[in-house]
Amino acid sequence: MGRWTKRVGILIRSGVAALGILLVAVSSQGANHSSVAIGQTGEPRKPRVVVVNPTDCPLRISSIDSDRLSAYHLELGVVVVNLGVRPITSYAIRYSESGKCPVSGVVACYMGVIGSSTPNLGSGQSSEEVLGALDSSQAIERVEVAVDFVEFADRTTWGPDRYRNAQILAGMRAGAREAQAYLKHVFQFAGDYGLASAVAAEHLPLEPPKESRPEWIRGFRLGTDTIRTRVKQAMESKGTEAAGKILNQPLDS
């Protein structure tokens, strides 16, 4: 058995209805820059938490909730604040843990993408995410948290982007466009029944270009599944007219 056990959900948690999508991955390690430790007293076995806030980062980690963190359970609540004037559409927070078997991962939040009704993170606004939710068979000594990637509404980005979130976003937008075009075609030639059958399938019959990078492909599948799920939910709750609005809704370029 491996060291880590995921207690809550699976490694990809996606709220596709509003497209507040969270991606969770576990892979390589850590960050640098100036940092501040958030210590815990009276609990010697509780890991030390270090927050890295580079001076040029437009998104600041303002607080950490470590109530659910223990020597054998990695789970942190993280609040971030947009320090700049430009709206933020997406961001990713990475975390790295030190101990006998170090592990690290990332949580990404994609808000204002592919026609989402979820607002962007405006200037001065804050958002909260949960990192980890992992059980460990070996004691955790220290956890470092840092912002890894930021995308603004004008599509410019900030950050080292170690987990290639820019590629995931590009794939998501491409997949959403193809899904929208495909379902429009189905609706035009097969009507309500054809559209209902298409969105009832587990996945749409759309494939990314073969030369695409793995992160782009991952995003492409998220984009197609998001549009399929939105249309399906609209048809089930409000009917064909609502589904048609989603198919004609402008998507981000």
C-alpha positions as CSV (number, residue, x, y, z in Angstrom):
1,M,0.0,0.0,0.0
2,G,1.1,3.6,-0.7
3,R,1.9,6.1,1.9
4,W,-1.0,8.5,1.0
5,T,-4.8,7.8,1.2
6,K,-7.2,10.2,-0.4
7,R,-10.1,10.6,2.1
8,V,-12.4,13.0,0.3
9,G,-13.5,12.4,-3.3
10,I,-11.1,11.7,-6.2
11,L,-8.1,13.6,-7.5
12,I,-10.2,15.7,-9.8
13,R,-13.1,17.6,-8.2
14,S,-15.1,19.5,-10.8
15,G,-18.2,21.7,-10.1
16,V,-19.1,21.8,-13.8
17,A,-22.5,23.5,-13.4
18,A,-20.9,26.8,-12.5
19,L,-17.5,25.8,-13.6
20,G,-15.8,26.5,-10.4
21,I,-13.4,23.7,-11.2
22,L,-10.9,22.4,-8.7
23,L,-8.0,20.2,-9.9
24,V,-6.0,18.3,-7.4
25,A,-2.7,16.6,-8.4
26,V,0.1,15.0,-6.4
27,S,3.7,15.0,-7.8
28,S,6.9,17.0,-7.4
29,Q,8.2,19.4,-4.8
30,G,8.1,22.9,-3.5
31,A,8.8,26.7,-3.7
32,N,11.2,29.4,-2.7
33,H,11.2,33.1,-2.1
34,S,10.6,34.8,1.2
35,S,8.2,33.0,3.5
36,V,6.4,33.2,6.8
37,A,5.7,30.3,9.2
38,I,2.4,29.8,10.7
39,G,3.2,27.8,13.8
40,Q,1.2,25.7,16.1
41,T,1.9,25.7,19.9
42,G,1.1,23.0,22.4
43,E,0.8,20.3,19.7
44,P,4.4,19.0,19.2
45,R,3.3,16.5,16.6
46,K,1.5,19.0,14.4
47,P,3.4,20.0,11.3
48,R,4.7,23.5,10.8
49,V,3.1,25.4,8.0
50,V,5.1,27.9,5.9
51,V,3.4,30.3,3.5
52,V,5.4,31.7,0.6
53,N,4.2,35.1,-0.7
54,P,6.6,36.5,-3.3
55,T,6.5,40.3,-3.4
56,D,5.4,40.4,-7.0
57,C,2.6,37.9,-6.7
58,P,-0.8,39.5,-7.5
59,L,-2.6,36.9,-5.4
60,R,-1.7,36.9,-1.7
61,I,-2.3,33.9,0.7
62,S,-3.9,35.9,3.5
63,S,-4.7,33.1,6.0
64,I,-4.4,29.4,6.7
65,D,-6.9,27.2,8.5
66,S,-4.8,24.4,10.0
67,D,-7.5,23.0,12.4
68,R,-7.8,19.8,10.3
69,L,-4.0,19.4,9.9
70,S,-2.2,16.7,12.0
71,A,1.0,14.7,11.9
72,Y,-0.8,12.0,9.8
73,H,-3.4,14.1,7.9
74,L,-2.7,16.8,5.4
75,E,-5.6,19.2,5.0
76,L,-5.5,23.0,5.0
77,G,-8.0,25.8,4.3
78,V,-6.3,28.6,2.3
79,V,-7.7,32.1,1.8
80,V,-6.3,34.1,-1.1
81,V,-6.9,37.8,-1.9
82,N,-6.5,39.6,-5.2
83,L,-4.1,42.4,-4.5
84,G,-4.1,43.9,-8.0
85,V,-6.6,45.9,-10.0
86,R,-7.1,43.3,-12.8
87,P,-9.8,40.6,-12.4
88,I,-8.4,37.0,-12.0
89,T,-10.0,34.2,-13.9
90,S,-8.0,31.3,-12.7
91,Y,-5.3,30.4,-10.1
92,A,-3.4,27.5,-8.7
93,I,-1.9,26.9,-5.3
94,R,0.8,24.4,-4.8
95,Y,1.8,22.7,-1.6
96,S,4.8,20.6,-0.6
97,E,5.2,18.4,2.5
98,S,8.5,17.4,4.0
99,G,9.0,14.2,5.9
100,K,10.5,10.8,5.3
101,C,8.6,10.5,2.0
102,P,8.1,14.1,0.7
103,V,5.1,14.7,-1.5
104,S,3.6,17.8,-3.2
105,G,0.5,18.8,-5.2
106,V,-1.6,21.6,-6.5
107,V,-5.2,22.8,-6.3
108,A,-6.4,24.9,-9.3
109,C,-9.5,27.0,-9.4
110,Y,-10.9,28.0,-12.8
111,M,-13.6,30.6,-12.4
112,G,-14.2,32.9,-15.3
113,V,-13.6,30.5,-18.2
114,I,-15.6,29.0,-21.1
115,G,-18.7,31.1,-20.6
116,S,-19.0,30.5,-16.9
117,S,-21.6,32.5,-14.9
118,T,-19.2,32.3,-11.9
119,P,-17.6,35.8,-11.5
120,N,-13.9,36.4,-11.7
121,L,-12.0,37.3,-8.6
122,G,-12.0,41.1,-8.6
123,S,-9.7,43.5,-7.0
124,G,-9.7,43.1,-3.2
125,Q,-11.9,40.0,-3.4
126,S,-11.0,36.8,-1.6
127,S,-11.5,33.1,-2.3
128,E,-11.0,30.0,-0.2
129,E,-9.8,26.5,-1.1
130,V,-9.0,23.3,0.7
131,L,-5.6,21.7,0.1
132,G,-4.8,18.1,0.6
133,A,-7.5,16.1,2.4
134,L,-4.9,13.2,2.4
135,D,-4.0,10.7,5.1
136,S,-0.4,9.7,5.6
137,S,1.0,6.6,7.1
138,Q,4.2,8.5,8.1
139,A,4.5,11.7,10.1
140,I,4.4,15.0,8.3
141,E,7.0,17.4,9.5
142,R,6.4,20.6,7.5
143,V,4.0,21.9,4.8
144,E,4.9,24.8,2.4
145,V,2.1,26.6,0.5
146,A,2.5,29.0,-2.4
147,V,0.6,30.5,-5.4
148,D,1.9,28.7,-8.5
149,F,-0.2,30.3,-11.3
150,V,-2.5,33.2,-11.9
151,E,-4.4,34.0,-15.1
152,F,-6.0,37.4,-15.5
153,A,-9.1,38.3,-17.5
154,D,-7.0,39.7,-20.3
155,R,-5.3,36.2,-20.6
156,T,-1.9,37.3,-19.4
157,T,-0.5,35.1,-16.6
158,W,1.8,35.2,-13.6
159,G,3.8,32.5,-11.9
160,P,6.2,29.6,-12.4
161,D,3.2,27.4,-13.5
162,R,5.0,24.2,-12.5
163,Y,1.8,22.2,-13.1
164,R,1.2,23.7,-16.5
165,N,-2.2,25.2,-15.8
166,A,-1.9,27.5,-18.8
167,Q,-1.9,24.3,-21.0
168,I,-4.9,22.9,-19.1
169,L,-6.9,26.1,-19.7
170,A,-6.0,26.2,-23.4
171,G,-7.2,22.7,-23.7
172,M,-10.4,23.4,-21.8
173,R,-11.3,26.3,-24.0
174,A,-10.6,24.3,-27.2
175,G,-12.6,21.3,-25.9
176,A,-15.6,23.6,-25.0
177,R,-15.6,25.1,-28.4
178,E,-15.6,21.7,-30.1
179,A,-18.3,20.4,-27.8
180,Q,-20.5,23.4,-28.4
181,A,-20.1,23.1,-32.2
182,Y,-20.8,19.3,-32.1
183,L,-23.9,19.6,-30.0
184,K,-25.2,22.4,-32.2
185,H,-24.9,20.2,-35.2
186,V,-26.6,17.3,-33.4
187,F,-29.5,19.6,-32.4
188,Q,-29.9,21.0,-35.8
189,F,-30.1,17.6,-37.6
190,A,-31.5,15.3,-34.9
191,G,-33.6,17.6,-32.8
192,D,-34.5,17.3,-29.1
193,Y,-34.2,13.5,-29.0
194,G,-30.8,13.5,-30.7
195,L,-29.4,16.2,-28.3
196,A,-30.8,14.4,-25.3
197,S,-29.1,11.2,-26.4
198,A,-25.8,12.9,-27.1
199,V,-25.5,14.5,-23.7
200,A,-26.7,11.4,-21.9
201,A,-23.5,9.6,-23.0
202,E,-20.6,9.5,-20.6
203,H,-18.4,11.4,-23.0
204,L,-18.8,13.2,-26.4
205,P,-17.1,11.5,-29.4
206,L,-14.5,14.2,-29.7
207,E,-10.7,13.6,-29.6
208,P,-7.9,16.1,-29.1
209,P,-5.1,16.4,-31.6
210,K,-2.7,13.5,-31.3
211,E,0.4,15.8,-30.9
212,S,-1.1,17.6,-27.9
213,R,0.6,17.7,-24.5
214,P,-0.9,15.6,-21.7
215,E,-2.0,18.7,-19.7
216,W,-3.7,20.1,-22.8
217,I,-5.5,16.8,-23.4
218,R,-6.6,16.8,-19.8
219,G,-8.1,20.3,-20.2
220,F,-9.7,19.4,-23.5
221,R,-11.6,16.5,-21.9
222,L,-12.6,18.8,-19.0
223,G,-13.9,21.4,-21.5
224,T,-16.0,18.9,-23.5
225,D,-17.4,17.2,-20.4
226,T,-18.3,20.6,-18.9
227,I,-20.4,21.7,-21.9
228,R,-22.0,18.2,-22.2
229,T,-23.0,18.4,-18.5
230,R,-24.3,21.9,-18.7
231,V,-26.5,21.1,-21.6
232,K,-27.7,17.9,-20.0
233,Q,-28.6,19.7,-16.7
234,A,-30.4,22.5,-18.6
235,M,-32.5,20.1,-20.6
236,E,-33.4,18.1,-17.5
237,S,-34.3,21.1,-15.4
238,K,-35.6,23.8,-17.8
239,G,-36.0,22.2,-21.2
240,T,-34.6,22.5,-24.7
241,E,-34.8,26.3,-24.8
242,A,-32.4,26.6,-21.9
243,A,-30.1,24.0,-23.5
244,G,-30.1,26.0,-26.7
245,K,-29.0,29.2,-24.9
246,I,-26.0,27.3,-23.6
247,L,-25.1,26.1,-27.1
248,N,-25.3,29.7,-28.4
249,Q,-23.5,31.3,-25.4
250,P,-20.3,33.0,-26.4
251,L,-17.2,31.1,-25.2
252,D,-13.8,32.6,-24.3
253,S,-11.2,32.6,-27.0
